[in-house]
Amino acid sequence: MSTVIPVPDNWGDRFSSWEELRHGYHAGDRDAAVRDCARRLDATAAGPEDGPVLYWTLGLLMLAPYVAFGNPGPGVEDEVTSVLRRIARGDDGRACPHGWHPYDADADDVLEHLPACLEVLGSPLDRALNGLLPENLLPAASLDEPEDDEAEPANLSGPEILDRWQCPRTAPGFARAALDYLGATVH
């Protein structure tokens, strides 16, 4: 059964490891975990379009604080930056009908909310849509009522926000957010 966004088998275990690394208490080889995520993203990006590119991109976004401030070993930042640039250029200015995407939210807020969000995004579509609320997919700060009644995402339903998570522009947007976190540019 397919999930809302493609995720690899045992994605939860890997995600927990990234979360530990992000918070500084990962007991394993940190550089190996980062490189593994970068290499899997690189391999997935070269594969079929229905691969878990967004999942691995979110993984590198989670790992960006370590790469930026955790003193990674030689070459780690270059490897991460290289694959993120490739993904960031992936939308090629592609147009879509959405005025707003999840990567438009504050990256740190998204990271704090990501564990709960991935529970929804990693579940089968029919289960995810059952009672889906916007707060299941976005941090509360993104849902505060804006001054403009037409502004997104506060006025979107859960399925409408889910549609934006599934947009082909979302992975490149999160790759750009991770590059920003690292102080790197797309070029």
N, C-alpha and C positions, 0 to 999 in steps of 0.2 A: 504494500500500500504506500502510495507516495505521500510525502509530507508537504507542508506549506511551502517551505523552501528546501531544496535538496540538502541533506545532511548525511555525512558518512555514518556507517555503523559505529556504535559505541561513542557517539559524539559527546555525550554527557561527561564521560570520564576525561576526555581530552579537554573539554571546556573547563572542568573543575581544576585541572592542572594549570591552565592558563590563568584562571582566577587566582589561584594560589600565587603564581608568579607575579601577577599584577599587584598583589598585596604584599609581596616581599617575603613570603614564607614557603616557597616552593623548595622542596628538599632535593629534587633531582638536578640534572644538568640543565641549567637555564638556557644556555646558548643552544644546546641540542634541541630543546623544545621550540625555541624561536625558529631555528633553521628548518626543523621539520615542518612547521606551519608554512613557512615561506616556500619551501620546495613543493609541498602539496598544493599550495595555491598556484604556483607556477605550472605544475603538471595539470591541474584541473582547468586552468585557463586555456591551455592548449587542446583540451579535450572537447567533448560534446557540450553544446550550450546548456544542457540540463544538469550539468555538474554542480557541485556545491561551492561555486566560486564565492557567493556571498558569505557562506559560513566561514571559509578560510580567510576571507578579507576581514570579517569581524574578529577572527582570531588574531590577526596582526594588529588590528586596532586595539584589542585588549593588551597585546604584548608591547605596544608602542611605548608606554611609560618605562618599562624595563629597558628597552632599546635606547630610549632618550636619556635616561637618568641612572640606569643600573650598572653601568660600566661593563657592557658586553665585550666579549673577546674580539680579536681582530677579524674584520670582514663581515661580522654579523649585521651591522647597520647597513653596509653596502648591499648585502644580499636582500635584506628586507626592503630597502629603498628601491632597488631595481625592480623587484616584482610588483611593488605597490605602484610604481610609475606605469608599468605595463597595464595594470588593471585600471588605473585612473584614466588612461587614454582610451580605454575600451568603449566608452559611449560615443566617441567620435562626434560629439555635438548632436547626437540623436535626439530628435524631438519626441515628447510624450505628452499625453493630455493632463499630466499632474502639475499643479502649481507648487506643490510642496512634496518633499520626500523625507524619510526618517533621518537621513544624514544632515538635514538642515538644522536639526536639534543640536544643542550643545553636546560635544563629544563626551565630556566627563559625565553629564547626566545620562547619556545613552549607555555608557559603560556601567554605571551603577544599576541601571534598570535591565541590562542585557540578560542576566541569568533568568529572570522571570519571563522576559520577552522570548528567549530562545525555547523555553518550555512550550510556548504557543507555536512558534515558528517551526520547531522540530517535531510537531505532532501531525497526525493525519489531518488533511484538510477538513473533512466532515466534523471531526472532533474540535478543531480549532474554531470553526465557525459557530459552534454551539454556544450561544450566549457571549460571543466575543464583544468586548468593550474596548474603547480606545485606550484606557489605562492598562490593558493587558499587553499593549504593543509599544507604548511610549511612556517616558517619564512624566510625572505630574507637571513639571515645569513647562513641558511642551503643550500641555492641555489647558493652561490658564487661559481664561477668557481674554481674547485680544480686544483692543478698542474697536477694530473694524469688524462688523458683524459677518462679513464675508471671508475673513481671514481663515486660513487653515493652520493647524490641524484641529483646533478646538471644535470646529463645526462638522467634523467628519465622523462617520460611524466606524465601528471596529472593522467591518469588511472593507470600507473605503481606505482605511489606513493599511490594512493587510495588502490591498492592491498595490499600494505604494512600496511596501516592502518587497513585493514580487516584481517590481518594475526593473527592466534591464539597466536603468541608470543608477540604481541603488548601490550596487557593488562598487562601480567607479566613484561614486560620491563618498562612500566610506573609505575607499583607498585614498582619496584626496584629503579626507579628514585625518587619516593616520599620517600621511605625509606632512600635513600642517603640524601635527603633534611633534613630529620629528624635526621640524624646522626645515624641511626639504620642499622643493618645488616639483611640479609635474614635468616640465620641459620635455 
